[in-house]
Amino acid sequence: DLDKLLLGENTEEMLACDLKLELGSQVTSKDAIKYCESVGDYVSREILSEILSDTEDHIDWLQTQLELIGKIGLQNYQQSAMGGVE
């Protein structure tokens, strides 16, 4: 899986691929935080905790966008995003 590229053919697929990667990153970050705690590396743990927080925020955003696409459809989502997505 390390060399596998996740490519989406449309906006929904791209968001889904990004979500899959972020979920994997979330697991890896949690494992790394546990390891840092076990060896007493609290500086790295703090850095990884900040990364985990950003990752979880991005996961929430991606899930929200995918739910929105499910509710209003891909074309309406893309049209509404023409002015920018927050």
N, C-alpha and C positions, 0 to 999 in steps of 0.2 A: 503493500500500500504506500510505501514511502515515495515512490516515483510516479504514482498514479495522478494524472491530472483530472480534475473535475471541471467539466465544461458544460455550460448550459446553452441551449439553443434559443432560449427566450428569457425574458426577465424573471419569470417565476422559477425556471430551472436554475438560473444563476443564483438567485436568492437561496434556493434549496441546497445548492452545492456549498454555498458560503456557510449556511447553517450547519451542514454536516461537518465541515472543517472546524467551525467554532465549537461544536459539541465535543469533538475530539480534543481540541485545545483545552477545553474546560477540564476534561478528565486528566490530561497530562499535567496541567497546572496544579490541580488538587493533589495528585500523586507527588509532584515536586515539592509542594508546600509541606506535606507530611514528612517527606524525607528530610527537608531542611530542619523541621522541628526535631526529628529524631537525632540529628547530629549537632543540634544547637546553633545552627546558622540562621540567626534571626534577621540579619540584614537581608539576605537573599529571600527569606520567607516574606519579608515585608514587600520587597519588589515584586515577587510572584503574586502576592495577595492583591496588589494594585493591578497587575496584568489580569488576574482572574476577575476582578471587579469590572474592568473594561470589557473583557470577553463576555461576561454575563449580561452586561448592558447591551452589547451587540446582539447576543442571542435573543434577548427580549425584543429588540427592534426588528430583527429578521422574522421572528415568529409573528409579530404584529403585521408586518408587511405581507407575509404569506396568508394570514387570516383575512386581511383586507382584500387581497386578490381573490380569495375564495368567495368573499361576500359580493364584491362588485364586478368581478371578472377582470381578466388580464388587460383587455383593451381600455376599459374605463380607468383601471389603475395607472396604466401608462399615460393616458391623457391627463389624469389628475397630477401626475408627477412631472409634467412638462415644465412647471414653474420651479421645480426642485422638491426633493423629499427631505423632510426634517427627521 
